[in-house]
Amino acid sequence: MEILFVAISYLLGSIPFGYLISRFYGKNILEIGWKKTSGSNVFKNVGKTQGILTGVLDFAKGWLAVFLAQQFNLSPFSQAFCGTAAVVGH
């Protein structure tokens, strides 16, 4: 069961919110600024609200991975591993 949660956490971390948000506003963040999907790049090149939203959603990916692991009573080691998997997926 732990391996499934780690895989889900990795996939959760791989959602490119910066790219998705910038595309919604008609820009490809991978072609402007420093060509990364980071919240700071979105903030600078797309908009302040969009950049803050990107940062919050990126943070929420890691938080959600650990929260779900806690809700399913996984061991503390597995919870930490789920958080790490989300960061690595990011």
Residue, then its C-alpha position, 0 to 999 in steps of 0.5 A: m500500500e505504501i508503494l501505491f501512495v508513493a507513486i500517487s505522491y510522485l504523480l501529484g508532484s508532477i502536475p505543472f501548475g505554472y505551465l497550466i496557469s500560464r497557458f490558461y492566460g495565453k502564455n507558454i511559461l517554458e518560453i519566457g523568463w527563465k523558462k521554468t514553471s516556478g511560481s516566481n517565473v509566473f509571477k514576473n512574466v504572467g501576473k502577480t495573482q497567477g504567480i501566487l496561485t502557482g506557488v500555493l498550488d505547488f506547496a499544496k501538492g507536497w502538503l496533500a501527499v503527506f496529508l493523505a498518507q496521514q489519513f490512511n495511517l501510514s508510518p511516519f517514514s512512509q509519510a516522509f517518503c510520500g512528501t519526498a516523492a512529491v518534491v522529486g515529482h515536481 
